[in-house]
């Protein structure tokens, strides 16, 4: 006599069925997470280039005017040192980005993010509203502008560099 087997039953679930919810607004998507580390790495590299450019500019500027103290430079050459810092930092960053093959458009955007924040500070120093250059304020504003640019356009920078 041939026996027929009963169809195998699936084992009972150990717990309640897991519900899948749509992602909440504000949380990064998986595609965004893969750019998180490269963006921060790129930010630190750009920041290092900005520091090198600022130090080199400060040394060149100090040697041209006769090695005055930092306080004297801020008071006597307030808007000139701001423009020199903006130029020095942007030149260093653009040179670094072009050497890394990040393209002219990305380098130009980064230069704009470094140079544009200096304009209000130059205006304050040139018009006499402040008695000295506010270099720390400009540099902090430029760093924030670079970070905002990198975060907003993180997909356009080469991730593997």
C-alpha positions as CSV (number, residue, x, y, z in Angstrom):
1,X,0.0,0.0,0.0
2,X,1.4,3.4,-1.0
3,X,1.2,6.1,1.5
4,X,0.8,9.7,0.5
5,X,2.8,12.2,2.4
6,X,1.1,15.2,3.8
7,X,2.6,18.5,2.5
8,X,5.3,19.8,4.7
9,X,4.3,22.7,6.9
10,X,6.4,25.7,7.4
11,X,7.8,26.1,10.9
12,X,6.0,28.6,13.0
13,X,7.5,32.0,13.2
14,X,9.5,32.6,16.4
15,X,8.0,36.1,16.9
16,X,5.7,38.5,15.3
17,X,6.1,39.4,11.7
18,X,8.5,42.3,11.1
19,X,6.9,45.3,9.6
20,X,8.9,47.3,7.1
21,X,8.4,51.1,7.5
22,X,9.4,53.7,4.9
23,X,12.6,55.6,5.9
24,X,12.0,58.6,8.1
25,X,12.7,62.0,6.8
26,X,16.0,63.4,8.0
27,X,17.8,60.1,8.3
28,X,20.5,59.5,5.7
29,X,19.8,56.9,3.0
30,X,22.2,54.1,2.3
31,X,23.5,55.9,-0.7
32,X,24.3,58.9,1.4
33,X,26.2,56.9,4.0
34,X,28.8,55.6,1.6
35,X,29.8,59.2,0.9
36,X,30.1,60.2,4.6
37,X,33.6,59.1,5.3
38,X,35.1,60.3,1.9
39,X,33.5,63.7,2.5
40,X,35.1,64.0,5.9
41,X,38.4,62.8,4.6
42,X,38.2,65.3,1.8
43,X,37.2,68.1,4.2
44,X,40.3,67.4,6.4
45,X,42.5,67.4,3.3
46,X,41.1,70.7,2.1
47,X,41.4,72.1,5.7
48,X,45.1,71.0,5.7
49,X,45.7,72.8,2.3
50,X,44.0,75.9,3.7
51,X,46.3,75.9,6.8
52,X,49.4,75.5,4.6
53,X,48.2,78.3,2.4
54,X,47.4,80.6,5.3
55,X,50.8,80.0,7.0
56,X,52.7,80.5,3.7
57,X,50.7,83.7,3.0
58,X,51.4,85.0,6.5
59,X,55.1,84.3,6.2
60,X,55.3,86.0,2.7
61,X,53.2,88.9,3.8
62,X,55.3,89.4,7.0
63,X,58.6,89.3,5.0
64,X,57.3,91.8,2.5
65,X,56.2,94.4,5.1
66,X,59.3,93.9,7.2
67,X,58.4,91.2,9.9
68,X,56.1,93.3,12.0
69,X,54.2,91.5,14.8
70,X,50.8,89.9,14.1
71,X,49.0,92.6,16.0
72,X,50.6,95.3,14.0
73,X,49.8,93.6,10.7
74,X,46.2,93.2,11.7
75,X,45.9,96.9,12.6
76,X,48.2,98.5,9.9
77,X,47.3,96.2,7.0
78,X,43.8,94.9,8.0
79,X,42.1,94.5,4.6
80,X,45.3,93.7,2.8
81,X,46.0,90.7,5.0
82,X,42.4,89.5,4.6
83,X,42.7,89.5,0.8
84,X,46.2,87.9,1.0
85,X,44.8,85.2,3.3
86,X,41.9,84.5,0.9
87,X,44.2,84.3,-2.1
88,X,46.8,82.2,-0.3
89,X,44.3,79.7,1.0
90,X,42.3,79.4,-2.3
91,X,45.5,79.0,-4.4
92,X,46.7,76.2,-2.1
93,X,43.4,74.4,-2.2
94,X,42.9,74.8,-6.0
95,X,46.4,73.5,-6.6
96,X,45.8,70.5,-4.4
97,X,42.5,69.7,-6.0
98,X,43.8,70.0,-9.5
99,X,46.8,67.8,-8.6
100,X,44.3,65.2,-7.3
101,X,42.3,65.3,-10.5
102,X,39.1,66.7,-9.0
103,X,38.4,69.0,-12.0
104,X,38.3,72.6,-12.7
105,X,34.6,73.1,-11.8
106,X,35.1,71.6,-8.3
107,X,38.2,73.6,-7.8
108,X,36.5,76.8,-8.8
109,X,33.6,76.1,-6.5
110,X,35.9,75.5,-3.6
111,X,37.9,78.7,-4.4
112,X,34.6,80.6,-4.4
113,X,33.7,79.1,-1.0
114,X,37.0,80.3,0.4
115,X,37.1,83.8,-1.2
116,X,33.4,84.9,-1.0
117,X,33.3,84.9,2.9
118,X,36.2,87.4,3.0
119,X,34.2,90.2,1.3
120,X,32.1,91.3,4.4
121,X,35.3,91.3,6.5
122,X,37.2,93.3,3.9
123,X,34.3,95.7,3.8
124,X,34.3,96.2,7.6
125,X,38.1,96.7,7.7
126,X,38.2,99.0,4.7
127,X,35.4,101.2,5.9
128,X,36.9,101.6,9.3
129,X,34.1,99.8,11.2
130,X,36.7,97.5,12.8
131,X,40.2,98.8,13.8
132,X,41.9,95.5,12.8
133,X,41.5,92.6,10.5
134,X,39.2,89.8,11.9
135,X,41.2,87.0,10.4
136,X,39.9,84.4,12.8
137,X,36.4,85.3,11.9
138,X,37.1,85.1,8.2
139,X,38.9,81.8,8.5
140,X,36.1,80.2,10.6
141,X,33.5,81.4,8.1
142,X,35.6,80.0,5.2
143,X,35.9,76.6,6.9
144,X,32.1,76.5,7.4
145,X,31.5,77.5,3.8
146,X,33.9,74.7,2.6
147,X,32.1,72.2,4.8
148,X,28.7,73.3,3.5
149,X,29.9,73.0,-0.1
150,X,31.3,69.5,0.5
151,X,28.2,68.3,2.2
152,X,25.8,69.7,-0.4
153,X,27.8,68.4,-3.4
154,X,29.3,65.2,-1.9
155,X,28.3,63.1,-4.9
156,X,30.4,65.2,-7.3
157,X,33.8,64.6,-5.7
158,X,35.7,61.4,-6.4
159,X,34.9,59.2,-3.5
160,X,37.9,56.9,-3.8
161,X,40.7,59.5,-3.5
